[in-house]
Amino acid sequence: MPYKFLADLIALIHFAFILFVIFGGFMALKWKKLIYFHIPTALWGTAISIFGWVCPLTPLEIGLRVRAGSGIYTGGFIDHYLIPIIYPPGLTREIQYFLAAGVVIINSAAYYLIWRKQHNSQDL
């Protein structure tokens, strides 16, 4: 059935999205136009953590797993390694606040470097 494959694909996309939220600012050091995609993405990821919203990819993935007839998170590389990272056990609101602060701090550093690089190139 394609549902298991699609659920795994959504999990990979979700993981890539999370990595982009966290580290996309550093990618923008190399590819400046990524800033236009990263800033709204980082804001969205931060808002999900602060307000406790559910990312739309989560119910989509779970629905596909249910349609596949499998347990929600059983077996396979993706289920074993990625799912615990995306949905850690014991995730509390306090941890979500900490994660949101981490995203802000990491991306503030990245955008500071971008600003500094741009500022230094104008001085030449």
SEPA-131213 format. One record per residue (C-alpha): x, y, z. Coordinates in steps of 0.02 Angstrom, whole numbers, plus 50000, padded with zeros to 5 digits. Example, Ala and Ser with C-alpha at 12.3 -4.5 7.8 and 13.67 -1.06 7.14 Angstrom:
BEGIN
506154977550390;506844994750357;
END
This chain:
BEGIN
500005000050000;500625017549963;500005024350130;501505018150229;502695025150098;501785041850100;501795042450290;503665039250290;503895052650157;502905065050263;503995060550414;505565064250312;504845080650250;504355085050428;506115081350489;506875091650348;505675105850389;506225105450572;508055105850521;507705120450404;506805129850544;508305127450658;509765129350537;509055137950383;509795154550435;511535147350413;511045141050241;510545158850200;512345164050228;512745155050066;511095157249972;510385174250018;508705171749934;508315157950060;508005171850185;506295174650105;505825156450138;506715154250302;506045168950401;504205163850385;504685145750413;505645149950572;504225160850633;502985146750601;504085133950691;504325145550838;502455149350848;502035130850849;503175128350998;502625143851094;500755141751069;500715122651073;499935121450901;500005105450801;500945105950636;499785100950493;501045087650441;500745078050604;498905073350578;499245070150394;500625057850436;499615049350573;498105048050458;499165039750324;499865027450451;498115023050509;497565020350328;499075009250302;498394998250439;499974999350540;500185005350717;500485023750721;502375022450748;503055004950729;504544997350638;505765003950510;507165016650509;506025031850503;504925025650644;506385020650752;507555035550725;506575050450661;504905049150750;505675050350926;506585066150870;505035074150794;503875068350934;504955065651089;504175056551235;503815067751384;503705083651280;503025097051396;502555115251370;504145120351461;505195110151342;504255117951195;504675135251262;506495130051277;506485123451098;505705139651035;507035149751126;508365138651046;507675142050873;507675160750906;509445160650977;510185149850838;509365159950701;509785176550783;511605171250775;511425166250592;510585182450543;511865192450640;513215184050536;512245187950377;512065206050430;513905207150475;514425199250310;513325211550215;513945226150318;515775221350294;515565219350106;514855236950094;516395243950181;517545237650043;
END
